[in-house]
Amino acid sequence: MKQRIITAVIAAAVFLPIVIYGNLPFQILIYLMATVGLYELLKMHKIGPASFPAIIAFIMLWVILVPSAYITTLEDLNLNKVNVFALGVIVLLMYTVVTKNRFTFDHVGFVVITLIYVGMGFYYIAETRETGLVYVFFVLFTLWATDSGAYFVGRSLGKNKLWPEISPNKTIEGAIGGICSALIVALIFHFVTDIDLSLVKILVMSVIIAIFGQMGDLVQSAFKRYYGVKDSGTILPGHGGILDRTDSWIFVFPILHLLYLL
């Protein structure tokens, strides 16, 4: 527990000021976190970080993460995100032939899904920061409240397992407690901050954040259980890897944008 607290304090001391400042330092942080997240998943699938497929995957990720404000820069270079992504997939498919199927079609599918999962998640975190700092903090505080509410309610009242095959410790009572905690955060943000959302919309958003945040956590748990690992990585002592801490983030931020709620 001591190690977890120390790591959390140090991470917060680095992360929060950069989020508040925004601009280039925040974009660099997003690139670093996404790159580590992709590395963690590739490692689970036993794709070496210095291998040809990994290098192609990292390049594709970095293109996906280019902020919308810099799209014109890509266009000036006659580049398009969709075209670059498609070209990357074609190169990976050709690589299956070059390696005589040591790198298989299944590997290509894994890389593509991983890029969408990690790339979209971190891209929309950055896009939300461009929308406004208060929205980033609203999502993050709602997710943290959901996690805390689910943990404490589940520990004290939990009896019915939510999804024992994937995460045996999570309970239905805990999930409901997480949603209730998210609603409390929504009320606080509505009445205390200058967030430009109606009461109804912010309450609806908090429920969506709580539900999909917990689903994102379960998805990452399913990944780890399938590959037989306890944590996605070791970069955060006491916490695991980047994806262990951001699994709910990279699910929620894209959902909110795709539903036109942000």
Disulfide bonds with the S-S distance in Angstrom:
none
